[in-house]
Amino acid sequence: MALTNEDSADFLLTASTVQIPDGPACDPLSWFQSFPESEQRWFWENPDEDSSWVGIGCAATHCVSGSDRFADAAKFADHLFRDLAIEGPEGAPLPRVAAGFSFEEENFNELWKPLSAGRITLPAMQVVRKNGKSWLTTINNFLETPPNLSPPPPLTPKEVDPALWSSSRSRAHYRRLVKKALENIRAGNITKAVPCRSISIPTSPDLTELLSTLRNLYPACVTFGVNVNDISFVAATPERLAAVENGKLHTAALAGSAPRHPEPATDAILGQGLITSPKEQSEHGVVVEAIDSALSALGIATQHPSHPELLKLHGIQHLFTPITAELTAGIHLLDIISALHPTPAVSGYPVAPSSLLRSEYEELDRGWFASPVGWFDSSGNGEFRVALRSALITNNKTTLYAGAGVVEGSDPDRELLETDIKLSALLGPILASEGHQHD
């Protein structure tokens, strides 16, 4: 049965969807690989949920900035979907728009300029794979020859120490950031801060190889890549900001970290230490409370366990509280993103004094790091992730980002080590995909 939209068509766009037979074209990463960097590309995969999609090219796009950027993006999407005619078999996925935003309301750094402070795009072509089936959607008959090559196999990440890629000056600066945060906490100005840092390496990895490695290495995370105007932003992020499926909201608090250990008994002790640590529990509780409060302001009543569980990932484990809610009509996913971003897990708490502390001392333009990146369709379904474990890739340089939560009881050396652990999540795969050795 064909699905059609007969409203006015200012955009004059028609989306046509067909199922893809078995073969390399079933893998969205094969399509990502088959197009050049000059073409706008979005890739998204959650291996544990058997969910993957790619968007290629641009049928319509809109850049936003300022305090109303989420509402502006939602308005653009509503207009776009209202005027989009949809043709496809019953059961086919609806066309999606891809969207990403910077951490701050404005984005002045030249390095991040191609992505802008917010970008929402209807790709000219997209492939969605879900529950073992793959679907191709084209806009206005935009169609290239399906790929006949599978993406490259995942690589083994290099064993790396991020400390070798950062100067003693930058490491001392980060310790000072933690100390400054602790001073403000003790003075009663804030209860939590999240100082962030970056490292840069003189290499530009093969993007498809990197994405293939990340999705294999971190099946419990969402691996995504955004390629616009010869720059790329990639992540393997464990943190869901918000997802909506059939009127049900899923979000989560993710705060409090400890390393993993190959010896099961030691790994269990590290996890138990996380569960029983007053400092880590306090840091986590601030995030849960802030999410509850932000959603309550939208009239959303949340449900979640009273105590966090452990989320065990490759190299690191976190305190994790899943949060759900039933949505009432009229609440857009971007309304929820606007209410939640930035959470205390990435900004500190309260937000205003934490933001002031960050702007005065951090000396880092976060760009899209720790920001909402995701997708949604015309039915209201979609998902945004917080862009953690992420890197910005240019022609000759890759910059990786990480932060750590600081609360009363935090130690500057321990927080610095935590950021090293987080930086290594992408550093090892990036160096492997380039075959680059540190001098």
PEPEUR-V296728 format. One record per pair of residues at least 12 apart in sequence whose ideal C-beta (glycine too) atoms are under 10 Angstrom apart, sorted by sequence separation. I is the first residue (numbers start at 1). J is the second residue. If there is no record, write none. Layout:
i	j
I	J
I	J
//
This chain:
i	j
3	15
31	43
42	54
43	55
64	76
105	117
106	118
125	137
126	138
181	193
211	223
223	235
224	236
239	251
240	252
258	270
292	304
307	319
308	320
309	321
342	354
372	384
373	385
374	386
389	401
390	402
403	415
404	416
32	45
41	54
42	55
43	56
62	75
63	76
81	94
84	97
102	115
104	117
105	118
124	137
125	138
126	139
180	193
181	194
210	223
211	224
222	235
223	236
224	237
239	252
241	254
258	271
291	304
308	321
309	322
342	355
371	384
372	385
373	386
374	387
388	401
389	402
404	417
405	418
2	16
3	17
28	42
29	43
41	55
42	56
62	76
81	95
101	115
102	116
103	117
123	137
124	138
125	139
181	195
211	225
221	235
222	236
223	237
238	252
239	253
240	254
258	272
288	302
307	321
308	322
371	385
372	386
373	387
387	401
388	402
404	418
28	43
40	55
41	56
61	76
62	77
80	95
100	115
101	116
102	117
123	138
124	139
178	193
180	195
210	225
221	236
222	237
239	254
258	273
259	274
305	320
306	321
371	386
372	387
388	403
403	418
404	419
28	44
29	45
40	56
41	57
42	58
60	76
81	97
100	116
101	117
102	118
123	139
124	140
177	193
179	195
220	236
221	237
222	238
238	254
239	255
258	274
288	304
305	321
370	386
371	387
402	418
403	419
404	420
28	45
39	56
40	57
41	58
60	77
62	79
80	97
100	117
101	118
102	119
122	139
124	141
125	142
177	194
178	195
208	225
218	235
219	236
221	238
222	239
237	254
257	274
258	275
288	305
304	321
305	322
369	386
370	387
371	388
373	390
402	419
404	421
27	45
39	57
40	58
62	80
100	118
101	119
124	142
125	143
177	195
207	225
218	236
220	238
221	239
222	240
256	274
288	306
304	322
305	323
369	387
370	388
401	419
402	420
404	422
35	54
39	58
60	79
61	80
99	118
100	119
101	120
123	142
124	143
125	144
127	146
176	195
177	196
217	236
218	237
221	240
256	275
258	277
303	322
304	323
347	366
368	387
369	388
371	390
402	421
403	422
34	54
60	80
77	97
99	119
100	120
124	144
127	147
175	195
177	197
207	227
214	234
218	238
288	308
303	323
304	324
346	366
367	387
369	389
370	390
402	422
33	54
35	56
40	61
59	80
76	97
98	119
99	120
100	121
174	195
211	232
214	235
215	236
256	277
287	308
302	323
303	324
304	325
366	387
369	390
401	422
402	423
31	53
32	54
34	56
35	57
77	99
98	120
99	121
173	195
174	196
210	232
214	236
258	280
285	307
302	324
303	325
368	390
369	391
400	422
401	423
402	424
28	51
29	52
31	54
32	55
60	83
76	99
97	120
98	121
174	197
211	234
213	236
214	237
256	279
257	280
284	307
285	308
302	325
303	326
346	369
347	370
367	390
369	392
400	423
402	425
28	52
30	54
31	55
32	56
60	84
73	97
97	121
98	122
173	197
210	234
256	280
284	308
301	325
302	326
342	366
346	370
366	390
368	392
400	424
402	426
27	52
28	53
29	54
31	56
59	84
74	99
96	121
97	122
98	123
207	232
211	236
255	280
256	281
300	325
301	326
345	370
346	371
367	392
400	425
401	426
402	427
26	52
28	54
73	99
96	122
97	123
171	197
210	236
255	281
256	282
257	283
281	307
300	326
400	426
27	54
28	55
95	122
96	123
170	197
205	232
207	234
255	282
256	283
257	284
281	308
298	325
300	327
301	328
318	345
343	370
400	427
28	56
73	101
95	123
98	126
170	198
204	232
255	283
256	284
280	308
295	323
299	327
300	328
342	370
398	426
70	99
97	126
170	199
205	234
255	284
256	285
296	325
298	327
299	328
341	370
342	371
398	427
96	126
254	284
255	285
291	321
295	325
298	328
341	371
342	372
369	399
400	430
70	101
95	126
166	197
253	284
255	286
256	287
288	319
292	323
299	330
300	331
341	372
369	400
370	401
69	101
96	128
166	198
167	199
253	285
255	287
275	307
287	319
291	323
295	327
299	331
340	372
367	399
369	401
370	402
390	422
391	423
398	430
69	102
93	126
95	128
166	199
253	286
254	287
255	288
275	308
288	321
292	325
298	331
368	401
369	402
370	403
389	422
398	431
93	127
94	128
165	199
166	200
253	287
274	308
275	309
284	318
285	319
287	321
337	371
338	372
367	401
369	403
388	422
389	423
391	425
62	97
64	99
70	105
93	128
162	197
164	199
165	200
252	287
253	288
275	310
284	319
288	323
300	335
337	372
366	401
389	424
390	425
391	426
59	95
61	97
65	101
69	105
92	128
93	129
163	199
165	201
252	288
253	289
274	310
283	319
284	320
285	321
295	331
300	336
336	372
389	425
390	426
391	427
398	434
60	97
61	98
62	99
64	101
65	102
68	105
69	106
93	130
162	199
165	202
253	290
284	321
298	335
337	374
364	401
366	403
388	425
389	426
393	430
59	97
67	105
84	122
253	291
271	309
272	310
280	318
281	319
298	336
334	372
388	426
391	429
398	436
65	104
66	105
67	106
162	201
252	291
253	292
271	310
280	319
300	339
333	372
337	376
364	403
391	430
53	93
55	95
58	98
65	105
66	106
80	120
93	133
251	291
270	310
271	311
298	338
334	374
346	386
55	96
64	105
65	106
80	121
81	122
92	133
93	134
96	137
160	201
271	312
295	336
298	339
333	374
345	386
346	387
362	403
55	97
65	107
80	122
91	133
93	135
95	137
268	310
270	312
277	319
294	336
297	339
298	340
333	375
334	376
346	388
53	96
55	98
65	108
77	120
92	135
94	137
95	138
251	294
274	317
296	339
333	376
341	384
343	386
345	388
15	59
54	98
63	107
76	120
91	135
92	136
93	137
95	139
251	295
274	318
275	319
294	338
295	339
332	376
333	377
340	384
342	386
14	59
53	98
73	118
77	122
92	137
267	312
274	319
294	339
295	340
337	382
341	386
358	403
13	59
72	118
73	119
74	120
76	122
89	135
249	295
270	316
271	317
293	339
294	340
340	386
13	60
69	116
73	120
88	135
270	317
271	318
294	341
333	380
337	384
11	59
69	117
70	118
72	120
88	136
271	319
291	339
332	380
333	381
334	382
336	384
11	60
69	118
88	137
242	291
249	298
251	300
291	340
294	343
331	380
333	382
70	120
87	137
155	205
241	291
267	317
290	340
294	344
332	382
333	383
334	384
65	116
66	117
69	120
86	137
155	206
249	300
251	302
253	304
329	380
333	384
44	96
63	115
64	116
65	117
66	118
252	304
256	308
258	310
260	312
290	342
291	343
354	406
63	116
64	117
65	118
242	295
249	302
251	304
255	308
260	313
290	343
291	344
327	380
42	96
44	98
62	116
63	117
64	118
152	206
155	209
249	303
254	308
256	310
257	311
258	312
260	314
261	315
290	344
291	345
42	97
43	98
61	116
63	118
64	119
84	139
85	140
154	209
155	210
253	308
256	311
260	315
288	343
289	344
290	345
348	403
42	98
62	118
63	119
64	120
152	208
153	209
154	210
157	213
252	308
257	313
259	315
260	316
261	317
287	343
288	344
347	403
349	405
41	98
42	99
62	119
63	120
151	208
152	209
154	211
155	212
156	213
157	214
254	311
259	316
260	317
286	343
287	344
288	345
290	347
294	351
346	403
348	405
40	98
42	100
61	119
62	120
63	121
151	209
152	210
154	212
155	213
258	316
259	317
286	344
287	345
345	403
348	406
349	407
61	120
62	121
152	211
153	212
154	213
155	214
252	311
257	316
258	317
285	344
286	345
287	346
290	349
346	405
348	407
60	120
61	121
62	122
151	211
152	212
153	213
154	214
156	216
157	217
257	317
258	318
284	344
289	349
290	350
345	405
58	119
60	121
61	122
151	212
152	213
154	215
155	216
156	217
194	255
256	317
257	318
258	319
283	344
284	345
290	351
344	405
59	121
60	122
61	123
150	212
154	216
155	217
256	318
257	319
283	345
286	348
287	349
58	121
59	122
60	123
153	216
154	217
192	255
255	318
256	319
286	349
344	407
57	121
58	122
59	123
60	124
151	215
254	318
255	319
256	320
286	350
57	122
58	123
59	124
253	318
254	319
255	320
15	81
55	121
57	123
58	124
59	125
252	318
253	319
254	320
255	321
283	349
13	80
55	122
56	123
57	124
59	126
253	320
254	321
11	79
13	81
55	123
56	124
57	125
252	320
253	321
254	322
10	79
11	80
15	84
16	85
17	86
18	87
19	88
54	123
55	124
56	125
57	126
252	321
253	322
10	80
11	81
13	83
14	84
15	85
16	86
17	87
18	88
19	89
53	123
55	125
56	126
251	321
252	322
253	323
11	82
12	83
13	84
14	85
15	86
16	87
17	88
18	89
54	125
55	126
56	127
251	322
252	323
10	82
11	83
12	84
13	85
14	86
15	87
16	88
17	89
19	91
54	126
55	127
239	311
250	322
251	323
252	324
9	82
10	83
11	84
12	85
13	86
14	87
15	88
19	92
53	126
54	127
55	128
238	311
250	323
251	324
316	389
7	81
8	82
9	83
11	85
18	92
40	114
53	127
54	128
249	323
250	324
251	325
315	389
7	82
8	83
9	84
17	92
52	127
53	128
54	129
238	313
249	324
250	325
5	81
7	83
9	85
16	92
17	93
52	128
53	129
248	324
249	325
313	389
5	82
7	84
15	92
17	94
42	119
51	128
52	129
53	130
236	313
248	325
249	326
5	83
7	85
17	95
51	129
52	130
236	314
238	316
247	325
248	326
249	327
5	84
6	85
15	94
16	95
40	119
42	121
50	129
51	130
59	138
60	139
239	318
247	326
248	327
5	85
15	95
50	130
51	131
59	139
238	318
247	327
4	85
5	86
15	96
40	121
42	123
49	130
50	131
53	134
57	138
58	139
59	140
239	320
242	323
244	325
246	327
247	328
3	85
4	86
5	87
13	95
41	123
49	131
50	132
52	134
53	135
55	137
56	138
57	139
238	320
240	322
247	329
249	331
2	85
3	86
4	87
40	123
50	133
59	142
240	323
242	325
244	327
2	86
3	87
4	88
39	123
40	124
42	126
43	127
44	128
45	129
53	137
58	142
247	331
249	333
2	87
3	88
39	124
57	142
251	336
2	88
3	89
39	125
56	142
1	88
2	89
3	90
57	144
244	331
249	336
1	89
2	90
56	144
244	332
255	343
1	90
3	92
194	283
244	333
251	340
254	343
255	344
256	345
1	91
35	125
192	282
221	311
243	333
253	343
255	345
3	94
191	282
192	283
220	311
242	333
252	343
253	344
254	345
255	346
191	283
220	312
221	313
241	333
242	334
244	336
251	343
253	345
254	346
103	196
192	285
220	313
221	314
242	335
243	336
252	345
31	125
191	285
192	286
219	313
220	314
242	336
31	126
32	127
191	286
192	287
218	313
219	314
241	336
242	337
31	127
217	313
218	314
241	337
30	127
217	314
218	315
242	339
28	126
29	127
192	290
217	315
242	340
28	127
241	340
242	341
27	127
28	128
29	129
241	341
26	127
28	129
241	342
25	127
27	129
241	343
316	418
26	129
31	134
239	343
241	345
31	136
39	144
121	226
241	346
316	421
26	132
28	134
239	345
315	421
316	422
15	122
20	127
26	133
27	134
119	226
121	228
239	346
315	422
20	128
26	134
28	136
316	424
13	122
17	126
20	129
25	134
26	135
35	144
119	228
315	424
316	425
15	125
26	136
34	144
315	425
11	122
13	124
15	126
17	128
23	134
25	136
34	145
115	226
314	425
22	134
34	146
35	147
114	226
116	228
313	425
20	133
21	134
31	144
34	147
114	227
115	228
315	428
19	133
20	134
33	147
34	148
114	228
115	229
314	428
19	134
20	135
31	146
32	147
34	149
114	229
19	135
20	136
30	146
31	147
33	149
113	229
114	230
115	231
18	135
19	136
30	147
33	150
34	151
114	231
115	232
17	135
18	136
29	147
30	148
33	151
113	231
114	232
115	233
287	405
17	136
18	137
30	149
32	151
33	152
112	231
114	233
286	405
16	136
17	137
18	138
25	145
26	146
27	147
30	150
31	151
111	231
16	137
17	138
25	146
29	150
30	151
112	233
283	404
284	405
286	407
15	137
16	138
24	146
25	147
29	151
283	405
285	407
15	138
16	139
23	146
24	147
25	148
27	150
28	151
29	152
282	405
283	406
284	407
14	138
15	139
16	140
23	147
24	148
25	149
26	150
27	151
100	224
283	407
14	139
15	140
16	141
21	146
23	148
24	149
25	150
280	405
282	407
283	408
13	139
14	140
16	142
20	146
24	150
98	224
100	226
279	405
281	407
282	408
283	409
13	140
14	141
16	143
23	150
24	151
279	406
280	407
282	409
283	410
11	139
12	140
98	226
100	228
279	407
11	140
278	407
279	408
280	409
241	371
242	372
278	408
279	409
280	410
239	370
241	372
243	374
278	409
279	410
241	373
242	374
244	376
247	379
254	386
277	409
279	411
100	233
235	368
237	370
241	374
243	376
244	377
246	379
247	380
248	381
250	383
251	384
233	367
235	369
240	374
245	379
246	380
247	381
252	386
254	388
233	368
235	370
244	379
245	380
246	381
279	414
233	369
237	373
244	380
245	381
244	381
245	382
233	371
235	373
243	381
244	382
245	383
243	382
244	383
233	373
242	382
243	383
244	384
242	383
243	384
226	368
241	383
242	384
243	385
240	383
241	384
242	385
240	384
241	385
242	386
240	385
241	386
239	385
240	386
241	387
226	373
238	385
239	386
257	404
194	342
237	385
238	386
239	387
257	405
194	343
224	373
236	385
237	386
239	388
256	405
194	344
196	346
224	374
235	385
237	387
238	388
239	389
255	405
193	344
194	345
222	373
224	375
235	386
237	388
238	389
256	407
192	344
194	346
222	374
235	387
236	388
237	389
255	407
191	344
192	345
194	347
195	348
234	387
235	388
236	389
237	390
190	344
193	347
194	348
233	387
235	389
236	390
192	347
193	348
194	349
234	389
235	390
236	391
192	348
193	349
234	390
235	391
54	211
157	314
191	348
192	349
233	390
234	391
157	315
190	348
191	349
192	350
233	391
234	392
257	415
259	417
190	349
191	350
195	354
232	391
233	392
234	393
259	418
190	350
193	353
194	354
232	392
233	393
258	418
189	350
190	351
193	354
222	383
224	385
226	387
231	392
232	393
257	418
259	420
260	421
190	352
191	353
192	354
195	357
196	358
222	384
223	385
231	393
232	394
257	419
259	421
52	215
185	348
190	353
191	354
194	357
195	358
222	385
224	387
230	393
231	394
258	421
43	207
184	348
189	353
190	354
193	357
194	358
221	385
222	386
230	394
231	395
234	398
257	421
43	208
189	354
193	358
197	362
198	363
222	387
230	395
257	422
41	207
45	211
190	356
195	361
196	362
197	363
198	364
223	389
224	390
226	392
227	393
232	398
234	400
235	401
41	208
44	211
45	212
47	214
61	228
181	348
189	356
190	357
195	362
197	364
198	365
221	388
43	211
47	215
189	357
193	361
194	362
196	364
198	366
221	389
225	393
45	214
46	215
47	216
184	353
193	362
195	364
198	367
37	207
45	215
47	217
48	218
49	219
52	222
58	228
184	354
196	366
44	215
47	218
48	219
49	220
51	222
52	223
53	224
54	225
55	226
56	227
198	369
218	389
43	215
46	218
47	219
48	220
184	356
33	206
46	219
47	220
48	221
49	222
181	354
184	357
196	369
33	207
34	208
45	219
46	220
47	221
48	222
183	357
196	370
32	207
33	208
46	221
47	222
214	389
32	208
33	209
45	221
46	222
47	223
181	357
194	370
45	222
46	223
180	357
181	358
184	361
30	208
33	211
44	222
45	223
46	224
29	208
32	211
33	212
44	223
45	224
32	212
43	223
44	224
45	225
177	357
180	360
181	361
43	224
44	225
177	358
180	361
210	391
29	211
42	224
43	225
44	226
180	362
28	211
29	212
42	225
43	226
210	393
41	225
42	226
43	227
177	361
27	212
41	226
42	227
176	361
177	362
29	215
40	226
41	227
42	228
177	363
205	391
207	393
40	227
41	228
177	364
238	425
39	227
40	228
173	361
174	362
205	393
210	398
237	425
38	227
39	228
40	229
43	232
173	362
204	393
236	425
37	227
173	363
174	364
201	391
203	393
204	394
235	425
236	426
36	227
37	228
38	229
41	232
43	234
45	236
173	364
200	391
204	395
235	426
35	227
37	229
38	230
199	391
200	392
204	396
234	426
32	225
37	230
170	363
198	391
203	396
204	397
205	398
236	429
29	223
36	230
37	231
46	240
49	243
198	392
200	394
202	396
203	397
204	398
32	227
37	232
202	397
203	398
234	429
29	225
201	397
202	398
234	430
46	243
200	397
201	398
200	398
201	399
199	398
200	399
201	400
199	399
200	400
198	399
199	400
198	400
199	401
197	400
198	401
199	402
197	401
198	402
221	425
196	401
197	402
198	403
196	402
197	403
196	403
197	404
218	425
195	403
196	404
217	425
218	426
194	403
195	404
217	426
193	403
194	404
195	405
193	404
194	405
195	406
214	425
217	428
218	429
193	405
194	406
214	426
217	429
192	405
193	406
194	407
213	426
216	429
120	334
192	406
193	407
192	407
213	428
214	429
217	432
190	406
191	407
192	408
210	426
213	429
214	430
190	407
191	408
193	410
195	412
212	429
213	430
192	410
197	415
211	429
197	416
210	429
213	432
214	433
195	415
199	419
209	429
210	430
213	433
185	406
194	415
195	416
198	419
199	420
205	426
209	430
212	433
184	406
185	407
186	408
193	415
197	419
210	432
211	433
181	404
185	408
196	419
197	420
209	432
210	433
181	405
182	406
185	409
195	419
199	423
205	429
206	430
209	433
210	434
181	406
182	407
185	410
197	422
198	423
205	430
208	433
209	434
177	403
178	404
180	406
181	407
182	408
196	422
197	423
201	427
204	430
205	431
206	432
207	433
209	435
177	404
179	406
182	409
203	430
205	432
206	433
174	402
178	406
182	410
199	427
203	431
205	433
206	434
174	403
177	406
181	410
182	411
201	430
204	433
205	434
206	435
174	404
182	412
201	431
203	433
204	434
205	435
179	410
181	412
203	434
205	436
178	410
180	412
202	434
203	435
204	436
101	334
178	411
179	412
182	415
201	434
203	436
99	333
178	412
181	415
202	436
99	334
165	400
177	412
178	413
201	436
203	438
101	337
175	411
176	412
178	414
101	338
175	412
178	415
201	438
99	337
103	341
104	342
162	400
174	412
175	413
177	415
178	416
103	342
177	416
101	341
162	402
172	412
175	415
171	412
174	415
175	416
178	419
171	413
174	416
103	346
103	347
172	416
171	416
174	419
174	420
128	375
171	419
119	368
126	375
128	377
171	420
117	367
118	368
166	416
104	355
117	368
103	355
115	367
116	368
123	375
112	365
115	368
118	371
163	416
166	419
78	332
104	358
111	365
112	366
113	367
117	371
118	372
119	373
121	375
162	416
163	417
166	420
77	332
103	358
104	359
109	364
110	365
112	367
120	375
162	417
165	420
77	333
78	334
109	365
111	367
112	368
115	371
120	376
75	332
77	334
108	365
109	366
112	369
162	419
163	420
166	423
74	332
107	365
109	367
115	373
162	420
165	423
73	332
74	333
75	334
107	366
161	420
162	421
165	424
74	334
107	367
160	420
162	422
163	423
71	332
73	334
74	335
103	364
104	365
107	368
162	423
163	424
70	332
72	334
103	365
104	366
161	423
162	424
165	427
70	333
71	334
74	337
102	365
103	366
104	367
160	423
161	424
162	425
164	427
70	334
71	335
73	337
74	338
102	366
103	367
107	371
160	424
162	426
69	334
70	335
73	338
102	367
103	368
159	424
162	427
70	336
102	368
103	369
158	424
160	426
161	427
162	428
165	431
70	337
71	338
101	368
102	369
103	370
104	371
157	424
160	427
70	338
100	368
102	370
103	371
157	425
160	428
69	338
70	339
102	371
103	372
157	426
158	427
159	428
160	429
68	338
101	371
102	372
157	427
158	428
160	430
67	338
70	341
100	371
101	372
157	428
158	429
160	431
100	372
101	373
156	428
157	429
158	430
159	431
160	432
99	372
100	373
101	374
155	428
156	429
157	430
158	431
159	432
165	438
99	373
100	374
155	429
157	431
158	432
164	438
98	373
99	374
100	375
154	429
157	432
158	433
164	439
98	374
99	375
155	431
156	432
157	433
158	434
97	374
98	375
99	376
115	392
155	432
158	435
161	438
96	374
97	375
98	376
154	432
155	433
158	436
160	438
96	375
97	376
154	433
155	434
158	437
96	376
97	377
112	392
114	394
155	435
158	438
96	377
97	378
111	392
152	433
94	376
95	377
96	378
94	377
95	378
99	382
101	384
103	386
111	394
93	377
94	378
98	382
100	384
103	387
94	379
96	381
97	382
99	384
102	387
93	379
96	382
101	387
111	397
94	381
100	387
93	381
111	399
86	378
84	378
81	376
81	377
82	378
81	378
80	378
81	379
103	401
77	376
77	377
78	378
77	378
70	372
74	376
73	376
77	382
55	375
53	375
44	373
44	374
42	373
44	375
42	374
51	383
42	375
49	383
46	383
44	383
46	385
44	385
37	393
37	395
15	378
5	378
//
